[in-house]
């Protein structure tokens, strides 16, 4: 799902009672632009080939990922099988004075991953699942996979 620019929209709420889903994502910084705290989901599902894009808070002067700030690993049966740090990029959002950045990993491949982000003084871990399939044309909230919906 791509919503484009949402000026003046502080958050998005998703409610699907039939599936027992109720989630909210904050889109704007909760503090100042240089000490922003973002609320990230605990789990993200993507299709193979899609990009992972999340807002990220950076210390002053930081323009590229460092292992102190962020890590991305691929796992199999809870064991790390691939260090994907090299695939991470940080991009400026808007003009340089805005101070807003996003973390990006393009062309994600099928598998389970763990993304660790340092946000202020707290390290957040987000589980990622990248599936091989396609979005169901009746509702893009569902992924069609071989013999499964």
MARFIVEX-780492 format. One record per residue (C-alpha): residue number from 1; residue in three letters; x, y, z. Coordinates in nm, 2 decimals. Example, Ala and Ser with C-alpha at 12.3 -4.5 7.8 and 13.67 -1.06 7.14 Angstrom:
REM residues 2
REC   num   residu        X        Y        Z
REC     1      ala     1.23    -0.45     0.78
REC     2      ser     1.37    -0.11     0.71
END
This chain:
REM residues 149
REC   num   residu        X        Y        Z
REC     1      unk     0.00     0.00     0.00
REC     2      unk     0.13     0.34    -0.09
REC     3      unk    -0.05     0.65     0.05
REC     4      unk     0.17     0.92    -0.08
REC     5      unk     0.23     1.25     0.11
REC     6      unk    -0.01     1.29     0.40
REC     7      unk     0.04     1.65     0.51
REC     8      unk    -0.12     1.72     0.85
REC     9      unk    -0.20     1.35     0.91
REC    10      unk    -0.04     1.24     1.24
REC    11      unk    -0.13     0.87     1.23
REC    12      unk    -0.31     0.59     1.04
REC    13      unk    -0.54     0.34     1.21
REC    14      unk    -0.63     0.00     1.07
REC    15      unk    -0.93    -0.19     1.20
REC    16      unk    -1.04    -0.52     1.07
REC    17      unk    -1.27    -0.67     1.34
REC    18      unk    -1.34    -0.99     1.14
REC    19      unk    -0.96    -1.07     1.15
REC    20      unk    -0.91    -0.93     1.50
REC    21      unk    -0.67    -0.66     1.37
REC    22      unk    -0.66    -0.32     1.53
REC    23      unk    -0.34    -0.12     1.47
REC    24      unk    -0.22     0.24     1.47
REC    25      unk     0.10     0.39     1.32
REC    26      unk     0.22     0.73     1.41
REC    27      unk     0.35     0.91     1.10
REC    28      unk     0.51     1.22     1.25
REC    29      unk     0.78     1.28     1.51
REC    30      unk     0.66     1.29     1.87
REC    31      unk     0.95     1.51     1.98
REC    32      unk     1.18     1.76     1.80
REC    33      unk     1.31     1.68     1.45
REC    34      unk     1.66     1.59     1.58
REC    35      unk     1.54     1.37     1.86
REC    36      unk     1.23     1.22     1.70
REC    37      unk     1.08     0.90     1.84
REC    38      unk     0.87     0.70     1.59
REC    39      unk     0.62     0.43     1.66
REC    40      unk     0.70     0.13     1.43
REC    41      unk     0.49    -0.18     1.40
REC    42      unk     0.63    -0.49     1.57
REC    43      unk     0.58    -0.71     1.25
REC    44      unk     0.58    -0.62     0.88
REC    45      unk     0.49    -0.85     0.59
REC    46      unk     0.61    -0.77     0.24
REC    47      unk     0.61    -0.94    -0.09
REC    48      unk     0.93    -1.06    -0.25
REC    49      unk     1.08    -0.77    -0.45
REC    50      unk     0.92    -0.50    -0.25
REC    51      unk     1.11    -0.23    -0.05
REC    52      unk     1.11    -0.19     0.32
REC    53      unk     1.07     0.19     0.40
REC    54      unk     1.04     0.32     0.76
REC    55      unk     1.09     0.67     0.91
REC    56      unk     1.40     0.69     1.12
REC    57      unk     1.55     0.93     1.38
REC    58      unk     1.92     1.02     1.33
REC    59      unk     2.17     1.19     1.55
REC    60      unk     2.30     1.52     1.42
REC    61      unk     2.55     1.47     1.13
REC    62      unk     2.46     1.11     1.06
REC    63      unk     2.37     1.04     0.69
REC    64      unk     2.44     0.67     0.65
REC    65      unk     2.35     0.36     0.84
REC    66      unk     2.59     0.24     1.12
REC    67      unk     2.56    -0.09     1.31
REC    68      unk     2.51     0.11     1.63
REC    69      unk     2.20     0.26     1.48
REC    70      unk     2.05    -0.02     1.28
REC    71      unk     2.09    -0.39     1.18
REC    72      unk     1.91    -0.62     0.95
REC    73      unk     1.96    -1.00     0.96
REC    74      unk     1.79    -1.28     0.78
REC    75      unk     1.71    -1.58     0.99
REC    76      unk     1.61    -1.95     0.96
REC    77      unk     1.48    -2.14     1.26
REC    78      unk     1.58    -1.85     1.49
REC    79      unk     1.94    -1.86     1.37
REC    80      unk     2.11    -1.58     1.18
REC    81      unk     2.20    -1.70     0.82
REC    82      unk     2.27    -1.36     0.65
REC    83      unk     2.38    -1.02     0.76
REC    84      unk     2.19    -0.78     0.54
REC    85      unk     2.34    -0.45     0.67
REC    86      unk     2.49    -0.36     0.34
REC    87      unk     2.14    -0.34     0.18
REC    88      unk     2.03    -0.06     0.41
REC    89      unk     2.02     0.30     0.29
REC    90      unk     1.91     0.62     0.47
REC    91      unk     1.74     0.89     0.26
REC    92      unk     1.64     1.25     0.34
REC    93      unk     1.27     1.32     0.32
REC    94      unk     1.19     1.67     0.20
REC    95      unk     1.43     1.96     0.23
REC    96      unk     1.75     1.93     0.43
REC    97      unk     1.62     2.16     0.70
REC    98      unk     1.33     1.92     0.78
REC    99      unk     1.57     1.67     0.94
REC   100      unk     1.34     1.38     0.85
REC   101      unk     1.49     1.06     0.72
REC   102      unk     1.37     0.72     0.61
REC   103      unk     1.55     0.38     0.63
REC   104      unk     1.52     0.18     0.31
REC   105      unk     1.61    -0.18     0.19
REC   106      unk     1.51    -0.25    -0.17
REC   107      unk     1.42    -0.57    -0.35
REC   108      unk     1.37    -0.78    -0.03
REC   109      unk     1.40    -1.15    -0.09
REC   110      unk     1.17    -1.43     0.06
REC   111      unk     1.25    -1.52     0.42
REC   112      unk     1.23    -1.40     0.78
REC   113      unk     1.43    -1.11     0.90
REC   114      unk     1.49    -0.90     1.21
REC   115      unk     1.54    -0.53     1.19
REC   116      unk     1.69    -0.36     1.49
REC   117      unk     1.66     0.02     1.52
REC   118      unk     1.81     0.24     1.79
REC   119      unk     1.55     0.50     1.87
REC   120      unk     1.67     0.75     2.14
REC   121      unk     1.79     0.52     2.42
REC   122      unk     1.57     0.23     2.32
REC   123      unk     1.65    -0.05     2.07
REC   124      unk     1.34    -0.17     1.88
REC   125      unk     1.33    -0.50     1.71
REC   126      unk     1.09    -0.55     1.42
REC   127      unk     1.02    -0.89     1.27
REC   128      unk     0.98    -0.90     0.89
REC   129      unk     0.84    -1.17     0.68
REC   130      unk     0.89    -1.15     0.30
REC   131      unk     0.66    -1.38     0.11
REC   132      unk     0.66    -1.51    -0.25
REC   133      unk     0.32    -1.44    -0.39
REC   134      unk     0.10    -1.15    -0.51
REC   135      unk    -0.17    -0.93    -0.38
REC   136      unk    -0.52    -1.07    -0.42
REC   137      unk    -0.70    -0.85    -0.68
REC   138      unk    -1.02    -0.86    -0.48
REC   139      unk    -0.85    -0.70    -0.17
REC   140      unk    -0.49    -0.60    -0.15
REC   141      unk    -0.50    -0.67     0.22
REC   142      unk    -0.45    -1.03     0.14
REC   143      unk    -0.15    -1.21    -0.02
REC   144      unk    -0.21    -1.50    -0.26
REC   145      unk     0.06    -1.77    -0.23
REC   146      unk     0.08    -2.11    -0.38
REC   147      unk    -0.23    -2.30    -0.26
REC   148      unk    -0.29    -2.04     0.01
REC   149      unk    -0.46    -1.70     0.07
END
